[in-house]
Amino acid sequence: MADLSQIREHMEVIGADGVHVGTVDHVDGDRIKLVKADSGSHQDHHHYIAGGLVATVEGDKVRLSANGQAAVLLEEEKGGEFIADKAALNWKTVGIGAAAAVGVAAVAGAVMMQRRGRDEGSGEGEAERLSQPGGDGAVGSPNKV
């Protein structure tokens, strides 16, 4: 973490990729308070950036360790909660939805493999055939040395 005492009012806060994240109002403890104008869709109050995200202070810029898009999601309200947690589609709901989609895809893939084995005329599903001794020459099969 960079020395927060080097941060001054009106310095530009940029992501690791150089994208504008906000403008410093002042340092408030271990966080940077951004000017209201840089508070996105609700400019009636200030947002904060955790001091731990500061990588360097370069001239009149505060460079963060996170890219601009990620840093905006990590902005905090005065009470410390992340801005992204207030959105209807936030990292938690998207994460749960993605996990559910992966689970559904895995089940669908297993069903398709089982049907493919049956449709190839083997008379049994691929999983059942592979589980039979000698079905594919697996270790422990009587056909293997």
CNS distance restraints for C-alpha pairs under 8 A (distance, minus, plus):
assign (resid   1 and name CA) (resid  51 and name CA) 7.17 0.50 0.50
assign (resid   1 and name CA) (resid  52 and name CA) 5.43 0.50 0.50
assign (resid   1 and name CA) (resid  53 and name CA) 7.04 0.50 0.50
assign (resid   1 and name CA) (resid  54 and name CA) 5.81 0.50 0.50
assign (resid   1 and name CA) (resid  55 and name CA) 5.81 0.50 0.50
assign (resid   1 and name CA) (resid  56 and name CA) 7.67 0.50 0.50
assign (resid   2 and name CA) (resid  51 and name CA) 7.99 0.50 0.50
assign (resid   2 and name CA) (resid  52 and name CA) 7.93 0.50 0.50
assign (resid   2 and name CA) (resid  54 and name CA) 5.82 0.50 0.50
assign (resid   2 and name CA) (resid  55 and name CA) 5.65 0.50 0.50
assign (resid   2 and name CA) (resid  56 and name CA) 5.36 0.50 0.50
assign (resid   2 and name CA) (resid  57 and name CA) 6.98 0.50 0.50
assign (resid   3 and name CA) (resid   7 and name CA) 7.89 0.50 0.50
assign (resid   3 and name CA) (resid  57 and name CA) 7.94 0.50 0.50
assign (resid   4 and name CA) (resid  27 and name CA) 7.31 0.50 0.50
assign (resid   4 and name CA) (resid  30 and name CA) 7.68 0.50 0.50
assign (resid   4 and name CA) (resid  51 and name CA) 7.01 0.50 0.50
assign (resid   6 and name CA) (resid  57 and name CA) 6.95 0.50 0.50
assign (resid   7 and name CA) (resid  11 and name CA) 7.17 0.50 0.50
assign (resid   7 and name CA) (resid  26 and name CA) 7.77 0.50 0.50
assign (resid   7 and name CA) (resid  27 and name CA) 7.12 0.50 0.50
assign (resid   7 and name CA) (resid  57 and name CA) 7.01 0.50 0.50
assign (resid   7 and name CA) (resid  62 and name CA) 7.23 0.50 0.50
assign (resid   8 and name CA) (resid  24 and name CA) 7.05 0.50 0.50
assign (resid   8 and name CA) (resid  26 and name CA) 6.55 0.50 0.50
assign (resid   8 and name CA) (resid  27 and name CA) 7.72 0.50 0.50
assign (resid   9 and name CA) (resid  23 and name CA) 7.97 0.50 0.50
assign (resid   9 and name CA) (resid  24 and name CA) 5.28 0.50 0.50
assign (resid   9 and name CA) (resid  25 and name CA) 5.20 0.50 0.50
assign (resid   9 and name CA) (resid  26 and name CA) 5.28 0.50 0.50
assign (resid  10 and name CA) (resid  23 and name CA) 5.56 0.50 0.50
assign (resid  10 and name CA) (resid  24 and name CA) 4.91 0.50 0.50
assign (resid  10 and name CA) (resid  25 and name CA) 6.10 0.50 0.50
assign (resid  10 and name CA) (resid  26 and name CA) 7.99 0.50 0.50
assign (resid  11 and name CA) (resid  23 and name CA) 5.74 0.50 0.50
assign (resid  11 and name CA) (resid  24 and name CA) 5.34 0.50 0.50
assign (resid  11 and name CA) (resid  60 and name CA) 5.14 0.50 0.50
assign (resid  11 and name CA) (resid  61 and name CA) 5.45 0.50 0.50
assign (resid  11 and name CA) (resid  62 and name CA) 6.74 0.50 0.50
assign (resid  12 and name CA) (resid  20 and name CA) 7.22 0.50 0.50
assign (resid  12 and name CA) (resid  21 and name CA) 7.79 0.50 0.50
assign (resid  12 and name CA) (resid  22 and name CA) 6.12 0.50 0.50
assign (resid  12 and name CA) (resid  23 and name CA) 4.63 0.50 0.50
assign (resid  12 and name CA) (resid  24 and name CA) 6.39 0.50 0.50
assign (resid  12 and name CA) (resid  60 and name CA) 6.52 0.50 0.50
assign (resid  12 and name CA) (resid  61 and name CA) 4.82 0.50 0.50
assign (resid  12 and name CA) (resid  62 and name CA) 6.08 0.50 0.50
assign (resid  13 and name CA) (resid  20 and name CA) 6.22 0.50 0.50
assign (resid  13 and name CA) (resid  21 and name CA) 5.43 0.50 0.50
assign (resid  13 and name CA) (resid  22 and name CA) 5.02 0.50 0.50
assign (resid  13 and name CA) (resid  23 and name CA) 5.54 0.50 0.50
assign (resid  13 and name CA) (resid  24 and name CA) 6.78 0.50 0.50
assign (resid  13 and name CA) (resid  61 and name CA) 5.83 0.50 0.50
assign (resid  13 and name CA) (resid  62 and name CA) 4.66 0.50 0.50
assign (resid  13 and name CA) (resid  63 and name CA) 6.06 0.50 0.50
assign (resid  13 and name CA) (resid  64 and name CA) 7.34 0.50 0.50
assign (resid  14 and name CA) (resid  18 and name CA) 5.26 0.50 0.50
assign (resid  14 and name CA) (resid  19 and name CA) 5.27 0.50 0.50
assign (resid  14 and name CA) (resid  20 and name CA) 4.56 0.50 0.50
assign (resid  14 and name CA) (resid  21 and name CA) 5.11 0.50 0.50
assign (resid  14 and name CA) (resid  22 and name CA) 7.00 0.50 0.50
assign (resid  14 and name CA) (resid  61 and name CA) 6.91 0.50 0.50
assign (resid  14 and name CA) (resid  62 and name CA) 6.11 0.50 0.50
assign (resid  14 and name CA) (resid  63 and name CA) 5.03 0.50 0.50
assign (resid  14 and name CA) (resid  64 and name CA) 6.19 0.50 0.50
assign (resid  14 and name CA) (resid  68 and name CA) 6.59 0.50 0.50
assign (resid  15 and name CA) (resid  19 and name CA) 5.25 0.50 0.50
assign (resid  15 and name CA) (resid  20 and name CA) 6.56 0.50 0.50
assign (resid  15 and name CA) (resid  21 and name CA) 6.39 0.50 0.50
assign (resid  15 and name CA) (resid  63 and name CA) 5.73 0.50 0.50
assign (resid  15 and name CA) (resid  64 and name CA) 4.90 0.50 0.50
assign (resid  15 and name CA) (resid  65 and name CA) 6.73 0.50 0.50
assign (resid  15 and name CA) (resid  66 and name CA) 5.68 0.50 0.50
assign (resid  15 and name CA) (resid  67 and name CA) 4.47 0.50 0.50
assign (resid  15 and name CA) (resid  68 and name CA) 4.13 0.50 0.50
assign (resid  15 and name CA) (resid  69 and name CA) 7.84 0.50 0.50
assign (resid  15 and name CA) (resid  71 and name CA) 6.66 0.50 0.50
assign (resid  16 and name CA) (resid  63 and name CA) 6.02 0.50 0.50
assign (resid  16 and name CA) (resid  64 and name CA) 5.37 0.50 0.50
assign (resid  16 and name CA) (resid  65 and name CA) 5.30 0.50 0.50
assign (resid  16 and name CA) (resid  66 and name CA) 5.42 0.50 0.50
assign (resid  16 and name CA) (resid  67 and name CA) 4.73 0.50 0.50
assign (resid  16 and name CA) (resid  68 and name CA) 6.81 0.50 0.50
assign (resid  17 and name CA) (resid  66 and name CA) 7.97 0.50 0.50
assign (resid  17 and name CA) (resid  67 and name CA) 5.28 0.50 0.50
assign (resid  17 and name CA) (resid  68 and name CA) 6.54 0.50 0.50
assign (resid  18 and name CA) (resid  63 and name CA) 7.56 0.50 0.50
assign (resid  18 and name CA) (resid  67 and name CA) 7.72 0.50 0.50
assign (resid  18 and name CA) (resid  68 and name CA) 7.26 0.50 0.50
assign (resid  19 and name CA) (resid  67 and name CA) 7.38 0.50 0.50
assign (resid  19 and name CA) (resid  68 and name CA) 5.16 0.50 0.50
assign (resid  20 and name CA) (resid  68 and name CA) 6.65 0.50 0.50
assign (resid  21 and name CA) (resid  38 and name CA) 7.60 0.50 0.50
assign (resid  21 and name CA) (resid  68 and name CA) 5.88 0.50 0.50
assign (resid  21 and name CA) (resid  71 and name CA) 7.13 0.50 0.50
assign (resid  21 and name CA) (resid  72 and name CA) 6.44 0.50 0.50
assign (resid  22 and name CA) (resid  34 and name CA) 6.13 0.50 0.50
assign (resid  22 and name CA) (resid  35 and name CA) 7.34 0.50 0.50
assign (resid  22 and name CA) (resid  38 and name CA) 5.22 0.50 0.50
assign (resid  22 and name CA) (resid  39 and name CA) 7.85 0.50 0.50
assign (resid  23 and name CA) (resid  34 and name CA) 5.44 0.50 0.50
assign (resid  23 and name CA) (resid  35 and name CA) 5.81 0.50 0.50
assign (resid  23 and name CA) (resid  38 and name CA) 6.70 0.50 0.50
assign (resid  24 and name CA) (resid  32 and name CA) 6.59 0.50 0.50
assign (resid  24 and name CA) (resid  33 and name CA) 6.09 0.50 0.50
assign (resid  24 and name CA) (resid  34 and name CA) 4.68 0.50 0.50
assign (resid  24 and name CA) (resid  35 and name CA) 6.04 0.50 0.50
assign (resid  25 and name CA) (resid  32 and name CA) 7.55 0.50 0.50
assign (resid  25 and name CA) (resid  33 and name CA) 5.44 0.50 0.50
assign (resid  25 and name CA) (resid  34 and name CA) 4.94 0.50 0.50
assign (resid  25 and name CA) (resid  35 and name CA) 4.85 0.50 0.50
assign (resid  26 and name CA) (resid  32 and name CA) 6.13 0.50 0.50
assign (resid  26 and name CA) (resid  33 and name CA) 5.40 0.50 0.50
assign (resid  26 and name CA) (resid  34 and name CA) 7.12 0.50 0.50
assign (resid  27 and name CA) (resid  31 and name CA) 5.91 0.50 0.50
assign (resid  27 and name CA) (resid  32 and name CA) 4.54 0.50 0.50
assign (resid  27 and name CA) (resid  33 and name CA) 5.83 0.50 0.50
assign (resid  28 and name CA) (resid  32 and name CA) 5.88 0.50 0.50
assign (resid  28 and name CA) (resid  33 and name CA) 6.19 0.50 0.50
assign (resid  30 and name CA) (resid  50 and name CA) 6.57 0.50 0.50
assign (resid  30 and name CA) (resid  51 and name CA) 5.21 0.50 0.50
assign (resid  30 and name CA) (resid  52 and name CA) 7.86 0.50 0.50
assign (resid  31 and name CA) (resid  48 and name CA) 6.21 0.50 0.50
assign (resid  31 and name CA) (resid  49 and name CA) 5.54 0.50 0.50
assign (resid  31 and name CA) (resid  50 and name CA) 4.52 0.50 0.50
assign (resid  31 and name CA) (resid  51 and name CA) 4.70 0.50 0.50
assign (resid  32 and name CA) (resid  48 and name CA) 5.39 0.50 0.50
assign (resid  32 and name CA) (resid  49 and name CA) 5.07 0.50 0.50
assign (resid  32 and name CA) (resid  50 and name CA) 6.40 0.50 0.50
assign (resid  32 and name CA) (resid  51 and name CA) 6.36 0.50 0.50
assign (resid  33 and name CA) (resid  46 and name CA) 6.63 0.50 0.50
assign (resid  33 and name CA) (resid  47 and name CA) 6.08 0.50 0.50
assign (resid  33 and name CA) (resid  48 and name CA) 4.53 0.50 0.50
assign (resid  33 and name CA) (resid  49 and name CA) 6.64 0.50 0.50
assign (resid  34 and name CA) (resid  38 and name CA) 6.61 0.50 0.50
assign (resid  34 and name CA) (resid  39 and name CA) 7.41 0.50 0.50
assign (resid  34 and name CA) (resid  46 and name CA) 5.94 0.50 0.50
assign (resid  34 and name CA) (resid  47 and name CA) 5.55 0.50 0.50
assign (resid  34 and name CA) (resid  48 and name CA) 5.76 0.50 0.50
assign (resid  34 and name CA) (resid  49 and name CA) 7.55 0.50 0.50
assign (resid  35 and name CA) (resid  39 and name CA) 7.18 0.50 0.50
assign (resid  35 and name CA) (resid  46 and name CA) 6.04 0.50 0.50
assign (resid  35 and name CA) (resid  47 and name CA) 7.56 0.50 0.50
assign (resid  36 and name CA) (resid  43 and name CA) 5.24 0.50 0.50
assign (resid  36 and name CA) (resid  44 and name CA) 6.53 0.50 0.50
assign (resid  36 and name CA) (resid  45 and name CA) 5.54 0.50 0.50
assign (resid  36 and name CA) (resid  46 and name CA) 4.77 0.50 0.50
assign (resid  36 and name CA) (resid  47 and name CA) 7.20 0.50 0.50
assign (resid  37 and name CA) (resid  43 and name CA) 5.68 0.50 0.50
assign (resid  38 and name CA) (resid  43 and name CA) 7.09 0.50 0.50
assign (resid  38 and name CA) (resid  47 and name CA) 7.96 0.50 0.50
assign (resid  39 and name CA) (resid  43 and name CA) 5.00 0.50 0.50
assign (resid  39 and name CA) (resid  44 and name CA) 7.98 0.50 0.50
assign (resid  39 and name CA) (resid  45 and name CA) 7.16 0.50 0.50
assign (resid  39 and name CA) (resid  46 and name CA) 6.21 0.50 0.50
assign (resid  39 and name CA) (resid  47 and name CA) 5.81 0.50 0.50
assign (resid  46 and name CA) (resid  77 and name CA) 7.27 0.50 0.50
assign (resid  46 and name CA) (resid  78 and name CA) 7.28 0.50 0.50
assign (resid  47 and name CA) (resid  75 and name CA) 6.20 0.50 0.50
assign (resid  47 and name CA) (resid  76 and name CA) 5.60 0.50 0.50
assign (resid  47 and name CA) (resid  77 and name CA) 5.26 0.50 0.50
assign (resid  47 and name CA) (resid  78 and name CA) 6.68 0.50 0.50
assign (resid  48 and name CA) (resid  75 and name CA) 5.53 0.50 0.50
assign (resid  48 and name CA) (resid  76 and name CA) 4.88 0.50 0.50
assign (resid  48 and name CA) (resid  77 and name CA) 6.23 0.50 0.50
assign (resid  48 and name CA) (resid  78 and name CA) 6.91 0.50 0.50
assign (resid  49 and name CA) (resid  53 and name CA) 7.29 0.50 0.50
assign (resid  49 and name CA) (resid  71 and name CA) 7.99 0.50 0.50
assign (resid  49 and name CA) (resid  74 and name CA) 7.12 0.50 0.50
assign (resid  49 and name CA) (resid  75 and name CA) 5.17 0.50 0.50
assign (resid  49 and name CA) (resid  76 and name CA) 6.18 0.50 0.50
assign (resid  50 and name CA) (resid  54 and name CA) 7.69 0.50 0.50
assign (resid  50 and name CA) (resid  75 and name CA) 7.63 0.50 0.50
assign (resid  50 and name CA) (resid  76 and name CA) 7.70 0.50 0.50
assign (resid  53 and name CA) (resid  64 and name CA) 5.33 0.50 0.50
assign (resid  53 and name CA) (resid  65 and name CA) 5.49 0.50 0.50
assign (resid  53 and name CA) (resid  66 and name CA) 6.87 0.50 0.50
assign (resid  54 and name CA) (resid  62 and name CA) 6.86 0.50 0.50
assign (resid  54 and name CA) (resid  63 and name CA) 6.05 0.50 0.50
assign (resid  54 and name CA) (resid  64 and name CA) 4.37 0.50 0.50
assign (resid  54 and name CA) (resid  65 and name CA) 6.00 0.50 0.50
assign (resid  55 and name CA) (resid  62 and name CA) 7.80 0.50 0.50
assign (resid  55 and name CA) (resid  63 and name CA) 5.70 0.50 0.50
assign (resid  55 and name CA) (resid  64 and name CA) 4.92 0.50 0.50
assign (resid  55 and name CA) (resid  65 and name CA) 4.99 0.50 0.50
assign (resid  56 and name CA) (resid  62 and name CA) 6.18 0.50 0.50
assign (resid  56 and name CA) (resid  63 and name CA) 5.30 0.50 0.50
assign (resid  56 and name CA) (resid  64 and name CA) 6.92 0.50 0.50
assign (resid  57 and name CA) (resid  61 and name CA) 5.92 0.50 0.50
assign (resid  57 and name CA) (resid  62 and name CA) 4.61 0.50 0.50
assign (resid  57 and name CA) (resid  63 and name CA) 6.08 0.50 0.50
assign (resid  58 and name CA) (resid  62 and name CA) 6.27 0.50 0.50
assign (resid  58 and name CA) (resid  63 and name CA) 7.18 0.50 0.50
assign (resid  64 and name CA) (resid  71 and name CA) 7.71 0.50 0.50
assign (resid  66 and name CA) (resid  70 and name CA) 6.04 0.50 0.50
assign (resid  66 and name CA) (resid  71 and name CA) 5.57 0.50 0.50
assign (resid  67 and name CA) (resid  71 and name CA) 6.03 0.50 0.50
assign (resid  68 and name CA) (resid  72 and name CA) 6.25 0.50 0.50
assign (resid  69 and name CA) (resid  73 and name CA) 6.78 0.50 0.50
assign (resid  70 and name CA) (resid  74 and name CA) 6.48 0.50 0.50
assign (resid  71 and name CA) (resid  75 and name CA) 6.46 0.50 0.50
assign (resid  73 and name CA) (resid  82 and name CA) 7.27 0.50 0.50
assign (resid  73 and name CA) (resid  83 and name CA) 6.39 0.50 0.50
assign (resid  73 and name CA) (resid  84 and name CA) 5.26 0.50 0.50
assign (resid  74 and name CA) (resid  82 and name CA) 5.86 0.50 0.50
assign (resid  74 and name CA) (resid  83 and name CA) 6.82 0.50 0.50
assign (resid  74 and name CA) (resid  84 and name CA) 6.98 0.50 0.50
assign (resid  75 and name CA) (resid  82 and name CA) 5.81 0.50 0.50
assign (resid  75 and name CA) (resid  83 and name CA) 5.71 0.50 0.50
assign (resid  75 and name CA) (resid  84 and name CA) 7.78 0.50 0.50
assign (resid  76 and name CA) (resid  80 and name CA) 5.34 0.50 0.50
assign (resid  76 and name CA) (resid  81 and name CA) 5.42 0.50 0.50
assign (resid  76 and name CA) (resid  82 and name CA) 4.38 0.50 0.50
assign (resid  76 and name CA) (resid  83 and name CA) 5.41 0.50 0.50
assign (resid  77 and name CA) (resid  81 and name CA) 5.54 0.50 0.50
assign (resid  77 and name CA) (resid  82 and name CA) 6.30 0.50 0.50
assign (resid  77 and name CA) (resid  83 and name CA) 6.30 0.50 0.50
assign (resid  81 and name CA) (resid  85 and name CA) 7.19 0.50 0.50
assign (resid  82 and name CA) (resid  86 and name CA) 7.35 0.50 0.50
assign (resid  83 and name CA) (resid  87 and name CA) 7.21 0.50 0.50
assign (resid  84 and name CA) (resid  90 and name CA) 5.40 0.50 0.50
assign (resid  84 and name CA) (resid  91 and name CA) 7.02 0.50 0.50
assign (resid  85 and name CA) (resid  90 and name CA) 5.73 0.50 0.50
assign (resid  85 and name CA) (resid  91 and name CA) 7.32 0.50 0.50
assign (resid  85 and name CA) (resid  92 and name CA) 7.58 0.50 0.50
assign (resid  86 and name CA) (resid  90 and name CA) 7.31 0.50 0.50
assign (resid  88 and name CA) (resid  93 and name CA) 7.78 0.50 0.50
assign (resid  89 and name CA) (resid  93 and name CA) 5.95 0.50 0.50
assign (resid  89 and name CA) (resid  94 and name CA) 6.22 0.50 0.50
assign (resid  90 and name CA) (resid  94 and name CA) 5.98 0.50 0.50
assign (resid  91 and name CA) (resid  95 and name CA) 5.70 0.50 0.50
assign (resid  92 and name CA) (resid  96 and name CA) 6.21 0.50 0.50
assign (resid  93 and name CA) (resid  97 and name CA) 6.12 0.50 0.50
assign (resid  94 and name CA) (resid  98 and name CA) 6.01 0.50 0.50
assign (resid  95 and name CA) (resid  99 and name CA) 6.15 0.50 0.50
assign (resid  96 and name CA) (resid 100 and name CA) 6.21 0.50 0.50
assign (resid  97 and name CA) (resid 101 and name CA) 6.19 0.50 0.50
assign (resid  98 and name CA) (resid 102 and name CA) 6.22 0.50 0.50
assign (resid  99 and name CA) (resid 103 and name CA) 6.27 0.50 0.50
assign (resid 100 and name CA) (resid 104 and name CA) 6.22 0.50 0.50
assign (resid 101 and name CA) (resid 105 and name CA) 6.10 0.50 0.50
assign (resid 102 and name CA) (resid 106 and name CA) 6.14 0.50 0.50
assign (resid 103 and name CA) (resid 107 and name CA) 6.36 0.50 0.50
assign (resid 104 and name CA) (resid 108 and name CA) 6.12 0.50 0.50
assign (resid 105 and name CA) (resid 109 and name CA) 6.02 0.50 0.50
assign (resid 106 and name CA) (resid 110 and name CA) 6.25 0.50 0.50
assign (resid 107 and name CA) (resid 111 and name CA) 6.23 0.50 0.50
assign (resid 108 and name CA) (resid 112 and name CA) 6.15 0.50 0.50
assign (resid 109 and name CA) (resid 113 and name CA) 6.20 0.50 0.50
assign (resid 110 and name CA) (resid 114 and name CA) 6.21 0.50 0.50
assign (resid 111 and name CA) (resid 115 and name CA) 6.18 0.50 0.50
assign (resid 112 and name CA) (resid 116 and name CA) 6.03 0.50 0.50
assign (resid 113 and name CA) (resid 117 and name CA) 6.31 0.50 0.50
assign (resid 113 and name CA) (resid 126 and name CA) 6.79 0.50 0.50
assign (resid 114 and name CA) (resid 118 and name CA) 6.46 0.50 0.50
assign (resid 114 and name CA) (resid 125 and name CA) 4.94 0.50 0.50
assign (resid 114 and name CA) (resid 126 and name CA) 5.29 0.50 0.50
assign (resid 114 and name CA) (resid 127 and name CA) 6.33 0.50 0.50
assign (resid 115 and name CA) (resid 119 and name CA) 5.97 0.50 0.50
assign (resid 115 and name CA) (resid 125 and name CA) 6.50 0.50 0.50
assign (resid 115 and name CA) (resid 126 and name CA) 7.81 0.50 0.50
assign (resid 116 and name CA) (resid 120 and name CA) 6.17 0.50 0.50
assign (resid 116 and name CA) (resid 125 and name CA) 7.58 0.50 0.50
assign (resid 116 and name CA) (resid 126 and name CA) 7.35 0.50 0.50
assign (resid 117 and name CA) (resid 121 and name CA) 7.43 0.50 0.50
assign (resid 117 and name CA) (resid 122 and name CA) 6.62 0.50 0.50
assign (resid 117 and name CA) (resid 124 and name CA) 6.78 0.50 0.50
assign (resid 117 and name CA) (resid 125 and name CA) 4.81 0.50 0.50
assign (resid 117 and name CA) (resid 126 and name CA) 4.32 0.50 0.50
assign (resid 117 and name CA) (resid 127 and name CA) 7.89 0.50 0.50
assign (resid 118 and name CA) (resid 122 and name CA) 5.89 0.50 0.50
assign (resid 118 and name CA) (resid 123 and name CA) 5.70 0.50 0.50
assign (resid 118 and name CA) (resid 124 and name CA) 5.24 0.50 0.50
assign (resid 118 and name CA) (resid 125 and name CA) 4.69 0.50 0.50
assign (resid 118 and name CA) (resid 126 and name CA) 6.77 0.50 0.50
assign (resid 119 and name CA) (resid 123 and name CA) 7.94 0.50 0.50
assign (resid 124 and name CA) (resid 128 and name CA) 6.41 0.50 0.50
assign (resid 124 and name CA) (resid 129 and name CA) 6.23 0.50 0.50
assign (resid 125 and name CA) (resid 129 and name CA) 6.17 0.50 0.50
assign (resid 126 and name CA) (resid 130 and name CA) 6.09 0.50 0.50
assign (resid 127 and name CA) (resid 131 and name CA) 6.24 0.50 0.50
assign (resid 128 and name CA) (resid 132 and name CA) 6.57 0.50 0.50
assign (resid 129 and name CA) (resid 135 and name CA) 5.73 0.50 0.50
assign (resid 130 and name CA) (resid 135 and name CA) 5.18 0.50 0.50
assign (resid 130 and name CA) (resid 136 and name CA) 6.07 0.50 0.50
assign (resid 131 and name CA) (resid 135 and name CA) 6.78 0.50 0.50
assign (resid 133 and name CA) (resid 137 and name CA) 7.76 0.50 0.50
assign (resid 133 and name CA) (resid 138 and name CA) 7.72 0.50 0.50
assign (resid 133 and name CA) (resid 140 and name CA) 7.47 0.50 0.50
assign (resid 133 and name CA) (resid 141 and name CA) 5.06 0.50 0.50
assign (resid 133 and name CA) (resid 142 and name CA) 7.01 0.50 0.50
assign (resid 134 and name CA) (resid 138 and name CA) 6.73 0.50 0.50
assign (resid 134 and name CA) (resid 141 and name CA) 4.72 0.50 0.50
assign (resid 134 and name CA) (resid 142 and name CA) 6.08 0.50 0.50
assign (resid 134 and name CA) (resid 143 and name CA) 5.81 0.50 0.50
assign (resid 135 and name CA) (resid 141 and name CA) 7.91 0.50 0.50
assign (resid 137 and name CA) (resid 141 and name CA) 5.69 0.50 0.50
assign (resid 137 and name CA) (resid 142 and name CA) 7.89 0.50 0.50
assign (resid 137 and name CA) (resid 143 and name CA) 5.89 0.50 0.50
assign (resid 137 and name CA) (resid 144 and name CA) 5.88 0.50 0.50
assign (resid 138 and name CA) (resid 144 and name CA) 7.16 0.50 0.50
assign (resid 139 and name CA) (resid 144 and name CA) 6.60 0.50 0.50
assign (resid 140 and name CA) (resid 144 and name CA) 7.02 0.50 0.50
